[in-house]
């Protein structure tokens, strides 16, 4: 057999079922493809006119979409370049031989973009049609009009027909499974979605007006698109109102004005145009997604841009357009495309540069908009290392006095006063200025500054900042006493003995609810500090907060809330309470102490006896058993003594009152407990 070279042609009868089912992931895409082809035909004619190869009229180009529900047809008509019989044979009968690609090779430097690059776009019509006809006439002199028809199998018919005007009609005979595309509202919806900014006017029906109480059609074409969208215009020719008007055109149901915009216009190393808007974002990440519309030469590709642009950029609104983005509806394909990755990186840089520019030019205005920008910027800094490096120049921290600082400014603000004994810089923060007011005040009384970090992502943001800031820790202002939050070398001594402190702790342990995890401890604070404080461990609370945001199941979320009850053993009320404990429990304690002394004496004697034996197995069994019994009795007496203090606490209204005051300052006192607190307060006031 001799060597042979040739071209593979698609001839299998299975090609049409494949086209019908699998060419595109969504059948509605057929209208985008056919209208895009019609726009291509118009753009080609305009290119030929500019080059002088076409001498006729090329100014009144228009694509018409014509619906005939009675005949069950949908027609896409253009007055563009048209086709000869030979061109129909070449570009229609040979699947995947793209006429746009052929044309681009010849006119690659022309201004008018040619959309189609596949050659399969036309065949998407068979996804919704039982039959397709093409009526076409070339712009060339003396060209004959051609009719082509096919029923979705390898057999087609071609014949000459009469057609006065140049251009092409693609007539779809809609099949039974696709009759939704015979509804006017559905076609209008698709044109608005896919063809809203195509560069040639697209007419769908006629405009209507109200006359004599009813809606009537006029003679004027209903143009459904904007052929010259703002991103195709020069920024120097545009005003702020032009950008705001275009924003309202993109999002007619969004009544908020954007904060500001970025106009992208890149021609190297890739082509990219677009306008991105910063919307007002305060909460709820999900509701603001899917707002960036991705186009390729003004043809809509997708509005699900996750994975195509960095995730935090999906919170922006606007339009991106690049001929370097393939016209392919598969997002996974787009995500792996090298040009898309380059574009993504460039947009991140442009966004950061624009934010820094606004910050430098008008910091006062930037600070006013910070609450709306914060979620976007913090999201970017958490999720994108490159963006963090750029954003740390303009990211702001706001304190509870509503003053703003850059990272560097705030470090200088607190570094003299807020270093602990280990030389760590402590960033104190609150998540709710009202609920945590008493803790904020205690910190301010020591001349400490407190940040307000009340954003949706701030728990994750804090972790990011801690990993970036050297020798620094973030602590919520209500996670401990202020002296423990920033521990200095000096420590206030307690006026109570260790034993007295222990007794006070057990008195409070007697009244804490059993349905929550409260544990009582004591601390020697200043006498003017609160008598009782309730705090939550910083690590556990932060983990629980982050797991709540992330959704799904979480080990930390399942754990009970853990609260620390801190009794100030230097407060006059607590000192007085300690004296009452000694007096009121004296008789019960003395009996228990007598029993304890007797049993402990017997235990000491037995311990002394057993010391004579070097090995445990040599000790008499009855003595070992007796020792265990004595130790058990001692433990029981200790528990009984603890119950004496707990019982005292339960009977003392002042103990419950102090605990409820601490709950109230943490917004934890509610329902029946709050009602009881109010009633008890009235009783105490009567005394």
C-alpha positions as CSV (number, residue, x, y, z in Angstrom):
1,X,0.0,0.0,0.0
2,X,1.4,3.4,-1.0
3,X,1.6,6.3,1.5
4,X,-1.4,8.6,1.3
5,X,-2.3,12.0,2.8
6,X,-5.8,13.5,3.1
7,X,-8.4,15.3,5.2
8,X,-10.8,13.6,7.5
9,X,-14.5,14.5,6.8
10,X,-17.4,13.9,9.2
11,X,-19.8,11.5,7.5
12,X,-21.2,9.4,10.3
13,X,-25.0,9.4,10.7
14,X,-24.5,9.6,14.5
15,X,-23.3,13.3,14.3
16,X,-26.8,14.8,14.5
17,X,-28.0,13.0,17.6
18,X,-24.7,14.1,19.3
19,X,-25.3,17.7,18.2
20,X,-28.9,17.6,19.3
21,X,-28.0,16.3,22.8
22,X,-24.5,17.3,23.6
23,X,-23.2,20.1,21.5
24,X,-24.0,22.6,24.3
25,X,-24.9,22.1,27.9
26,X,-28.0,24.2,27.6
27,X,-30.2,24.1,24.5
28,X,-31.2,27.7,24.8
29,X,-27.8,28.7,23.6
30,X,-28.9,28.1,20.0
31,X,-30.3,31.6,19.8
32,X,-27.0,33.1,20.9
33,X,-25.2,31.2,18.2
34,X,-27.5,32.0,15.4
35,X,-27.8,35.7,16.2
36,X,-24.0,35.8,16.6
37,X,-23.7,34.3,13.2
38,X,-26.0,37.0,11.8
39,X,-24.0,39.7,13.5
40,X,-20.8,38.2,12.0
41,X,-22.3,38.3,8.5
42,X,-23.1,42.0,9.1
43,X,-19.6,42.8,10.5
44,X,-18.0,41.0,7.5
45,X,-19.9,43.3,5.1
46,X,-18.8,46.3,7.1
47,X,-15.2,45.2,6.9
48,X,-15.4,44.7,3.1
49,X,-17.0,48.1,2.8
50,X,-14.1,49.7,4.7
51,X,-11.6,47.9,2.6
52,X,-13.3,49.0,-0.6
53,X,-14.2,45.5,-1.8
54,X,-17.9,46.2,-1.3
55,X,-19.3,49.4,-2.9
56,X,-22.9,49.1,-1.8
57,X,-24.8,50.3,1.3
58,X,-23.4,49.1,4.5
59,X,-24.7,51.6,7.0
60,X,-28.2,50.2,7.7
61,X,-27.2,46.8,8.9
62,X,-29.7,45.0,11.2
63,X,-30.5,41.5,12.5
64,X,-34.2,40.6,12.8
65,X,-35.6,37.9,15.0
66,X,-39.1,36.9,13.7
67,X,-41.4,34.6,15.6
68,X,-44.4,33.0,13.9
69,X,-46.2,30.9,16.5
70,X,-48.9,29.7,14.0
71,X,-46.3,28.2,11.6
72,X,-44.1,27.2,14.6
73,X,-41.1,28.9,13.1
74,X,-38.4,31.2,14.4
75,X,-36.4,33.2,11.8
76,X,-33.1,34.9,12.3
77,X,-32.6,37.3,9.4
78,X,-29.6,39.5,8.5
79,X,-28.7,41.8,5.6
80,X,-25.1,41.1,5.8
81,X,-22.6,39.3,3.5
82,X,-24.8,36.4,2.5
83,X,-23.5,33.2,0.8
84,X,-23.2,31.7,-2.6
85,X,-24.0,28.1,-3.4
86,X,-20.3,27.2,-3.2
87,X,-20.0,28.9,0.2
88,X,-23.1,27.1,1.5
89,X,-21.5,23.9,0.3
90,X,-18.2,24.8,2.0
91,X,-19.4,26.3,5.3
92,X,-22.7,24.5,6.0
93,X,-22.3,21.0,4.5
94,X,-18.8,20.5,5.9
95,X,-19.4,20.5,9.7
96,X,-16.8,22.4,11.8
97,X,-15.3,24.3,8.9
98,X,-15.8,27.8,10.3
99,X,-16.4,30.6,7.9
100,X,-15.4,33.1,10.6
101,X,-12.0,31.4,11.0
102,X,-11.5,31.5,7.2
103,X,-12.5,35.1,7.1
104,X,-10.3,36.1,10.0
105,X,-7.2,34.6,8.3
106,X,-7.7,37.0,5.4
107,X,-8.9,40.1,7.5
108,X,-7.0,39.6,10.8
109,X,-6.2,43.2,11.2
110,X,-9.8,44.5,10.6
111,X,-11.4,46.5,13.4
112,X,-14.8,44.8,13.2
113,X,-14.6,41.7,15.4
114,X,-15.9,38.4,14.1
115,X,-17.6,36.4,16.8
116,X,-17.8,32.8,15.6
117,X,-14.8,30.6,15.9
118,X,-16.3,27.2,16.0
119,X,-18.2,26.3,12.8
120,X,-20.6,24.3,14.9
121,X,-22.6,27.3,16.1
122,X,-25.1,27.0,13.2
123,X,-25.8,23.3,14.0
124,X,-27.0,24.2,17.5
125,X,-30.2,25.0,15.7
126,X,-30.9,21.3,15.4
127,X,-31.1,21.0,19.2
128,X,-34.5,22.6,19.0
129,X,-35.7,22.1,15.4
130,X,-37.2,19.3,13.4
131,X,-36.2,21.1,10.2
132,X,-33.9,24.0,9.4
133,X,-33.9,26.1,6.2
134,X,-31.4,28.7,5.0
135,X,-32.4,31.3,2.4
136,X,-29.3,33.3,1.4
137,X,-28.0,35.6,-1.2
138,X,-24.4,36.8,-1.5
139,X,-23.4,40.5,-1.7
140,X,-21.4,39.6,-4.8
141,X,-22.7,40.9,-8.2
142,X,-24.9,38.5,-10.1
143,X,-25.0,36.1,-7.2
144,X,-27.9,33.6,-7.2
145,X,-30.0,33.1,-4.1
146,X,-29.8,29.6,-2.5
147,X,-32.2,27.6,-0.4
148,X,-30.7,24.9,1.9
149,X,-32.9,22.6,4.0
150,X,-32.2,19.7,6.3
151,X,-34.3,17.6,8.8
152,X,-31.5,16.8,11.2
153,X,-29.9,13.9,9.3
154,X,-27.0,13.7,6.9
155,X,-29.3,14.3,3.9
156,X,-29.9,17.9,2.8
157,X,-31.4,19.7,-0.2
158,X,-30.1,22.7,-2.1
159,X,-31.9,24.7,-4.8
160,X,-31.9,28.2,-6.4
161,X,-34.7,30.6,-5.2
162,X,-35.7,34.1,-5.8
163,X,-34.6,36.6,-3.1
164,X,-34.4,40.3,-3.7
165,X,-32.1,41.5,-0.9
166,X,-28.7,40.2,0.1
167,X,-28.3,38.5,3.4
168,X,-29.4,35.3,5.1
169,X,-32.6,33.9,6.7
170,X,-32.2,31.0,9.0
171,X,-35.6,29.5,9.5
172,X,-36.1,27.0,12.4
173,X,-39.2,24.7,12.4
174,X,-39.4,24.2,16.2
175,X,-39.9,20.6,17.3
176,X,-42.5,19.5,19.9
177,X,-40.0,19.2,22.8
178,X,-38.9,22.8,22.3
179,X,-42.2,24.7,22.0
180,X,-41.2,27.0,24.8
181,X,-39.1,28.8,22.1
182,X,-42.3,29.8,20.3
183,X,-43.3,32.1,23.2
184,X,-42.5,35.7,22.8
185,X,-41.5,36.3,26.4
186,X,-39.0,33.4,26.2
187,X,-37.3,34.7,23.1
188,X,-37.2,38.2,24.6
189,X,-35.6,36.8,27.8
190,X,-32.9,35.0,25.8
191,X,-32.2,38.0,23.6
192,X,-31.8,40.1,26.7
193,X,-29.5,37.5,28.3
194,X,-27.3,36.6,25.4
195,X,-27.5,39.4,22.9
196,X,-28.0,42.6,24.9
197,X,-24.7,44.2,23.8
198,X,-24.0,42.7,20.4
199,X,-22.5,45.3,18.0
200,X,-25.3,45.3,15.4
201,X,-28.9,46.4,16.0
202,X,-31.2,43.4,16.8
203,X,-34.9,43.9,16.2
204,X,-37.5,41.7,17.7
205,X,-41.0,42.7,16.8
206,X,-42.3,46.3,16.9
207,X,-42.5,48.8,19.6
208,X,-45.9,49.3,21.2
209,X,-47.8,52.3,22.5
210,X,-51.1,52.7,24.4
211,X,-54.0,54.1,22.4
212,X,-57.6,54.2,23.4
213,X,-56.9,52.2,26.5
214,X,-55.1,49.3,24.7
215,X,-51.6,48.4,23.6
216,X,-51.0,48.6,19.9
217,X,-47.9,47.9,17.7
218,X,-46.2,50.8,15.9
219,X,-44.2,50.7,12.7
220,X,-40.9,51.2,14.6
221,X,-38.6,48.2,15.2
222,X,-38.2,47.1,18.7
223,X,-34.4,47.2,19.1
224,X,-33.5,44.9,22.0
225,X,-29.7,45.6,22.3
226,X,-27.2,48.4,22.9
227,X,-24.7,48.1,20.1
228,X,-22.2,50.5,21.7
229,X,-22.0,49.6,25.4
230,X,-20.0,51.8,27.7
231,X,-17.0,49.4,28.0
232,X,-16.4,49.7,24.2
233,X,-16.1,53.5,24.5
234,X,-13.1,55.6,25.6
235,X,-13.0,56.5,29.3
236,X,-12.0,60.1,28.4
237,X,-15.3,60.5,26.6
238,X,-17.4,59.4,29.6
239,X,-18.8,61.1,32.7
240,X,-19.7,59.6,36.0
241,X,-23.4,59.8,35.1
242,X,-22.7,57.6,32.0
243,X,-21.2,54.9,34.2
244,X,-24.2,55.1,36.7
245,X,-26.7,55.0,33.8
246,X,-25.0,51.9,32.4
247,X,-25.1,50.3,35.9
248,X,-28.9,50.8,36.0
249,X,-29.1,49.3,32.5
250,X,-27.2,46.2,33.7
251,X,-29.2,45.9,37.0
252,X,-32.6,47.6,36.6
253,X,-33.9,46.1,39.9
254,X,-30.9,47.4,41.9
255,X,-31.7,50.9,43.2
256,X,-28.4,51.5,45.0
257,X,-25.8,53.5,43.2
258,X,-22.4,51.9,43.1
259,X,-19.6,53.3,45.2
260,X,-17.2,53.7,42.2
261,X,-16.0,51.9,39.1
262,X,-13.0,50.6,37.3
263,X,-12.8,50.9,33.5
264,X,-10.6,48.2,32.0
265,X,-8.9,48.7,28.7
266,X,-6.0,46.3,28.0
267,X,-4.5,45.3,24.7
268,X,-1.3,43.6,25.8
269,X,-0.5,40.8,26.6
270,X,-4.1,40.0,26.0
271,X,-7.3,41.9,25.0
272,X,-9.6,42.9,27.8
273,X,-12.2,45.6,28.2
274,X,-14.9,46.0,30.8
275,X,-16.3,48.0,33.6
276,X,-16.4,46.7,37.2
277,X,-18.5,48.4,39.9
278,X,-18.1,48.3,43.6
279,X,-21.6,47.8,45.0
280,X,-22.6,48.5,48.6
281,X,-21.8,45.3,50.4
282,X,-22.6,45.0,54.1
283,X,-23.7,41.4,54.6
284,X,-24.8,38.1,53.0
285,X,-22.2,37.1,50.5
286,X,-24.4,34.8,48.4
287,X,-27.0,37.4,47.4
288,X,-24.3,39.5,45.7
289,X,-22.7,36.8,43.6
290,X,-23.3,36.1,39.9
291,X,-23.3,39.8,39.1
292,X,-20.3,40.0,36.8
293,X,-21.2,39.2,33.2
294,X,-18.6,37.6,31.0
295,X,-18.6,38.4,27.3
296,X,-16.5,37.5,24.3
297,X,-16.7,40.2,21.6
298,X,-19.9,41.5,23.1
299,X,-21.4,38.0,23.1
300,X,-22.6,36.8,26.5
301,X,-20.7,33.8,27.8
302,X,-21.7,33.4,31.5
303,X,-22.5,35.2,34.7
304,X,-21.2,32.4,36.9
305,X,-17.7,33.5,37.1
306,X,-16.5,31.6,40.2
307,X,-13.2,29.9,39.4
308,X,-12.8,32.2,36.4
309,X,-12.0,35.3,38.4
310,X,-10.8,35.1,42.0
311,X,-13.6,34.2,44.4
312,X,-13.6,37.6,46.2
313,X,-14.0,39.4,42.9
314,X,-17.4,37.7,42.4
315,X,-18.8,40.2,44.8
316,X,-18.2,43.0,42.3
317,X,-20.7,43.9,39.6
318,X,-20.2,44.8,36.0
319,X,-18.9,43.4,32.7
320,X,-15.7,41.8,31.4
321,X,-15.2,41.3,27.7
322,X,-12.3,39.6,25.9
323,X,-11.9,37.9,22.6
324,X,-9.3,35.8,24.3
325,X,-12.0,34.1,26.4
326,X,-13.3,31.1,24.3
327,X,-17.0,31.2,23.5
328,X,-17.6,28.0,25.4
329,X,-20.3,27.5,28.0
330,X,-18.3,24.9,30.0
331,X,-17.0,26.6,33.1
332,X,-14.5,23.9,33.7
333,X,-13.0,24.6,30.3
334,X,-12.8,28.3,31.0
335,X,-11.1,27.7,34.4
336,X,-8.3,25.7,32.7
337,X,-7.8,28.2,29.9
338,X,-4.4,29.9,30.2
339,X,-5.7,33.3,28.9
340,X,-8.5,33.3,31.5
341,X,-5.9,32.8,34.3
342,X,-3.8,35.7,33.0
343,X,-6.9,37.9,32.8
344,X,-7.9,36.9,36.3
345,X,-4.5,37.9,37.7
346,X,-4.5,41.2,35.9
347,X,-8.0,42.1,37.1
348,X,-6.9,41.5,40.7
349,X,-4.0,43.9,40.2
350,X,-6.2,46.6,38.6
351,X,-8.8,46.4,41.4
352,X,-6.1,46.8,44.1
353,X,-4.4,49.7,42.2
354,X,-7.8,51.5,41.8
355,X,-8.6,51.1,45.5
356,X,-5.2,52.5,46.5
357,X,-5.6,55.4,44.0
358,X,-8.9,56.3,45.6
359,X,-7.5,56.0,49.1
360,X,-4.5,58.3,48.2
361,X,-6.6,60.9,46.3
362,X,-9.4,61.3,48.8
363,X,-8.9,59.4,52.1
364,X,-11.8,61.1,53.8
365,X,-14.2,59.8,51.1
366,X,-12.6,56.4,51.3
367,X,-13.2,56.2,55.0
368,X,-16.9,57.2,54.5
369,X,-17.3,54.3,52.1
370,X,-15.2,51.8,54.2
371,X,-18.2,50.0,55.8
372,X,-19.5,49.2,52.4
373,X,-16.1,48.2,51.0
374,X,-14.9,46.3,54.0
375,X,-16.5,42.9,53.3
376,X,-15.1,42.9,49.8
377,X,-11.6,43.9,50.8
378,X,-11.3,41.6,53.8
379,X,-12.6,38.7,51.7
380,X,-9.9,39.4,49.2
381,X,-7.2,39.6,51.8
382,X,-8.2,36.4,53.4
383,X,-8.5,34.4,50.2
384,X,-5.8,35.9,47.9
385,X,-2.2,36.3,49.0
386,X,-1.3,38.7,46.1
387,X,-4.3,40.9,46.9
388,X,-3.3,41.0,50.6
389,X,0.1,42.3,49.7
390,X,-1.4,45.1,47.7
391,X,-4.3,45.8,50.1
392,X,-2.3,46.2,53.3
393,X,-1.4,49.7,52.0
394,X,-5.1,50.9,52.1
395,X,-6.9,48.4,54.3
396,X,-8.3,50.2,57.4
397,X,-9.0,49.3,61.0
398,X,-11.8,51.2,62.7
399,X,-12.0,51.6,66.5
400,X,-15.0,52.0,68.8
401,X,-14.6,55.8,68.5
402,X,-15.1,55.4,64.8
403,X,-11.6,56.6,64.0
404,X,-9.8,54.9,61.1
405,X,-6.2,53.7,60.9
406,X,-4.0,51.9,58.4
407,X,-2.2,48.9,59.8
408,X,1.0,50.8,60.3
409,X,-0.8,53.8,61.9
410,X,-2.6,51.6,64.3
411,X,0.5,49.7,65.4
412,X,2.1,53.0,66.3
413,X,-1.1,54.0,68.1
414,X,-1.0,51.1,70.5
415,X,2.5,49.8,70.7
416,X,3.6,51.9,73.7
417,X,0.7,51.0,76.0
418,X,-0.7,47.6,74.8
419,X,2.4,45.3,75.0
420,X,2.2,42.5,77.6
421,X,5.0,41.2,79.8
422,X,6.1,38.9,77.0
423,X,6.4,41.9,74.6
424,X,3.4,40.8,72.5
425,X,1.3,43.6,71.0
426,X,-2.3,43.0,72.0
427,X,-5.0,44.2,69.6
428,X,-8.2,44.4,71.7
429,X,-11.5,44.3,69.7
430,X,-15.2,44.2,70.2
431,X,-17.8,42.7,67.9
432,X,-20.7,44.7,69.3
433,X,-20.1,48.1,70.8
434,X,-23.3,48.2,72.8
435,X,-23.4,44.6,74.1
436,X,-19.7,44.8,75.2
437,X,-19.9,48.4,76.4
438,X,-18.8,47.7,80.0
439,X,-15.7,45.8,78.8
440,X,-14.8,48.5,76.3
441,X,-15.1,51.1,79.1
442,X,-12.9,49.1,81.4
443,X,-10.2,48.9,78.6
444,X,-10.5,52.6,77.9
445,X,-10.2,53.4,81.6
446,X,-6.7,51.9,81.3
447,X,-6.0,54.1,78.2
448,X,-6.3,51.0,75.9
449,X,-7.8,51.3,72.4
450,X,-10.4,48.9,71.2
451,X,-11.1,48.0,67.6
452,X,-14.6,47.4,66.3
453,X,-14.6,44.1,64.2
454,X,-18.3,43.4,63.6
455,X,-18.1,42.2,60.0
456,X,-19.3,38.9,58.7
457,X,-15.8,37.6,57.9
458,X,-13.9,39.3,60.7
459,X,-13.2,36.1,62.7
460,X,-11.4,34.7,59.6
461,X,-9.9,38.1,59.0
462,X,-8.4,38.2,62.5
463,X,-6.7,34.8,62.0
464,X,-5.2,36.2,58.8
465,X,-3.9,39.3,60.5
466,X,-2.5,37.4,63.4
467,X,-0.5,35.3,61.0
468,X,0.8,38.4,59.3
469,X,1.5,40.8,62.2
470,X,4.7,39.9,64.1
471,X,4.5,39.2,67.8
472,X,0.8,40.2,68.0
473,X,-2.4,38.7,69.3
474,X,-6.1,39.7,68.8
475,X,-8.2,39.3,72.0
476,X,-11.9,40.1,72.2
477,X,-12.4,42.7,75.0
478,X,-14.9,40.5,76.9
479,X,-12.8,37.3,76.8
480,X,-11.2,38.0,80.3
481,X,-10.5,40.8,82.7
482,X,-8.7,43.7,81.2
483,X,-5.6,43.0,83.4
484,X,-5.5,39.4,82.2
485,X,-6.0,40.5,78.6
486,X,-2.8,42.5,78.7
487,X,-0.8,41.1,81.5
488,X,1.9,43.4,82.9
489,X,4.6,42.5,85.3
490,X,2.8,44.0,88.3
491,X,0.0,41.9,89.9
492,X,-2.6,43.2,92.3
493,X,-2.6,41.2,95.6
494,X,-5.9,39.9,96.9
495,X,-7.1,41.0,100.3
496,X,-8.7,37.6,100.8
497,X,-6.7,34.5,101.8
498,X,-6.5,31.6,99.4
499,X,-9.0,29.7,101.5
500,X,-11.5,32.6,101.6
501,X,-11.2,33.0,97.8
502,X,-12.0,29.3,97.4
503,X,-15.0,29.6,99.6
504,X,-16.4,32.6,97.7
505,X,-15.9,30.7,94.4
506,X,-18.0,27.8,95.7
507,X,-20.8,30.1,96.9
508,X,-21.1,31.4,93.3
509,X,-20.9,28.0,91.8
510,X,-24.0,27.1,93.8
511,X,-26.2,29.5,91.8
512,X,-24.9,29.1,88.2
513,X,-27.3,27.4,85.8
514,X,-26.7,23.7,85.2
515,X,-27.9,23.8,81.6
516,X,-24.9,25.9,80.5
517,X,-21.1,25.4,81.0
518,X,-20.2,28.0,83.6
519,X,-17.1,27.6,85.7
520,X,-16.2,30.0,88.5
521,X,-12.8,31.4,89.2
522,X,-11.5,34.3,91.2
523,X,-9.1,37.2,90.3
524,X,-7.6,40.0,92.3
525,X,-8.7,43.1,90.4
526,X,-9.0,46.7,91.4
527,X,-11.6,47.4,94.0
528,X,-13.4,49.8,91.5
529,X,-13.7,47.1,88.9
530,X,-17.0,45.1,88.6
531,X,-17.5,42.5,91.4
532,X,-18.4,39.7,88.9
533,X,-17.4,39.4,85.3
534,X,-18.5,36.8,82.8
535,X,-16.0,36.1,79.9
536,X,-15.7,33.5,77.1
537,X,-12.5,31.8,76.1
538,X,-11.1,33.6,73.0
539,X,-10.0,30.4,71.2
540,X,-13.2,28.4,71.7
541,X,-15.5,31.3,70.9
542,X,-13.6,32.2,67.8
543,X,-13.6,28.6,66.5
544,X,-17.4,28.4,67.1
545,X,-18.0,31.7,65.4
546,X,-16.0,30.6,62.3
547,X,-17.8,27.2,62.2
548,X,-21.2,29.0,62.3
549,X,-20.1,31.0,59.2
550,X,-18.8,28.0,57.3
551,X,-21.9,25.9,57.5
552,X,-22.1,22.2,57.6
553,X,-21.2,20.1,60.6
554,X,-18.3,21.1,62.9
555,X,-16.7,19.7,66.0
556,X,-16.6,23.2,67.6
557,X,-20.2,24.0,66.7
558,X,-21.4,21.0,68.6
559,X,-19.6,22.0,71.8
560,X,-21.6,23.8,74.5
561,X,-21.0,27.5,75.1
562,X,-18.3,27.8,77.7
563,X,-18.4,30.8,80.1
564,X,-15.9,31.9,82.8
565,X,-17.4,33.6,85.9
566,X,-14.7,35.8,87.4
567,X,-15.2,37.0,91.0
568,X,-13.2,40.1,91.9
569,X,-11.9,39.3,95.4
570,X,-10.9,42.9,96.0
571,X,-14.3,44.4,95.5
572,X,-15.9,45.6,98.8
573,X,-19.1,43.7,98.2
574,X,-17.1,40.4,97.7
575,X,-14.9,41.1,100.8
576,X,-18.1,41.7,102.8
577,X,-19.7,38.5,101.3
578,X,-16.6,36.5,102.4
579,X,-17.0,37.7,106.0
580,X,-20.7,36.6,105.9
581,X,-19.7,33.2,104.6
582,X,-17.3,32.7,107.5
583,X,-20.0,33.7,110.0
584,X,-23.1,32.0,108.5
585,X,-21.4,28.7,107.8
586,X,-19.3,28.5,111.0
587,X,-21.5,26.0,112.9
588,X,-21.9,23.5,110.0
589,X,-18.2,23.9,109.1
590,X,-17.0,23.3,112.7
591,X,-18.8,19.9,112.8
592,X,-17.4,18.9,109.5
593,X,-13.9,20.1,110.6
594,X,-14.1,18.0,113.8
595,X,-15.0,14.9,111.8
596,X,-12.3,15.8,109.3
597,X,-9.7,16.2,112.1
598,X,-10.6,12.9,113.6
599,X,-10.5,10.9,110.4
600,X,-7.4,12.7,109.1
601,X,-5.6,11.8,112.4
602,X,-6.5,8.2,112.0
603,X,-5.3,8.3,108.4
604,X,-2.0,9.8,109.4
605,X,-1.4,7.0,111.9
606,X,-2.2,4.4,109.4
607,X,0.1,6.0,106.8
608,X,2.9,5.9,109.4
609,X,2.2,2.2,110.0
610,X,2.3,1.3,106.3
611,X,5.6,3.2,105.7
612,X,7.4,0.2,107.3
613,X,6.6,-1.9,104.3
614,X,8.8,-1.3,101.2
615,X,6.6,-3.1,98.8
616,X,2.9,-2.5,98.3
617,X,2.2,-6.3,98.1
618,X,3.7,-6.7,101.6
619,X,1.2,-4.3,103.2
620,X,-1.7,-6.0,105.1
621,X,-4.8,-6.2,103.0
622,X,-7.1,-5.0,105.9
623,X,-4.9,-1.9,106.4
624,X,-5.0,-1.0,102.7
625,X,-8.8,-1.4,102.7
626,X,-9.1,0.8,105.8
627,X,-6.9,3.5,104.2
628,X,-9.1,3.5,101.1
629,X,-12.2,3.9,103.4
630,X,-10.6,6.8,105.2
631,X,-9.6,8.6,102.0
632,X,-13.2,8.1,100.7
633,X,-14.6,9.6,103.9
634,X,-12.3,12.6,103.7
635,X,-13.3,13.2,100.1
636,X,-17.0,13.0,101.1
637,X,-16.4,15.5,103.9
638,X,-14.8,17.9,101.4
639,X,-17.8,17.5,99.1
640,X,-20.1,18.2,102.1
641,X,-18.2,21.3,102.9
642,X,-18.4,22.5,99.3
643,X,-22.2,21.9,99.5
644,X,-22.3,24.1,102.6
645,X,-20.8,27.0,100.6
646,X,-23.0,26.3,97.6
647,X,-26.1,26.2,99.8
648,X,-25.1,29.5,101.3
649,X,-24.8,31.0,97.8
650,X,-28.2,29.8,96.8
651,X,-29.8,31.5,99.9
652,X,-28.1,34.8,99.5
653,X,-29.9,37.1,97.1
654,X,-26.8,39.3,96.7
655,X,-25.0,36.3,95.1
656,X,-27.7,35.8,92.6
657,X,-28.0,39.5,92.0
658,X,-24.3,39.9,91.3
659,X,-24.3,36.9,88.9
660,X,-27.4,38.2,87.0
661,X,-25.8,41.6,86.7
662,X,-22.8,40.0,85.0
663,X,-25.1,38.0,82.7
664,X,-27.0,41.2,81.9
665,X,-23.8,43.0,80.9
666,X,-23.2,40.2,78.4
667,X,-26.7,40.2,77.1
668,X,-27.2,36.7,78.5
669,X,-30.0,37.4,80.9
670,X,-33.4,36.6,79.3
671,X,-36.8,35.2,79.8
672,X,-37.7,33.9,83.3
673,X,-34.2,34.7,84.7
674,X,-34.6,38.4,83.6
675,X,-38.0,38.6,85.2
676,X,-36.7,37.1,88.5
677,X,-33.8,39.6,88.4
678,X,-36.2,42.6,88.1
679,X,-38.3,41.3,91.0
680,X,-35.3,40.7,93.2
681,X,-33.9,44.2,92.4
682,X,-37.1,45.8,93.6
683,X,-37.0,43.7,96.8
684,X,-33.4,44.7,97.5
685,X,-34.2,48.4,96.9
686,X,-36.9,48.3,99.6
687,X,-34.3,47.4,102.2
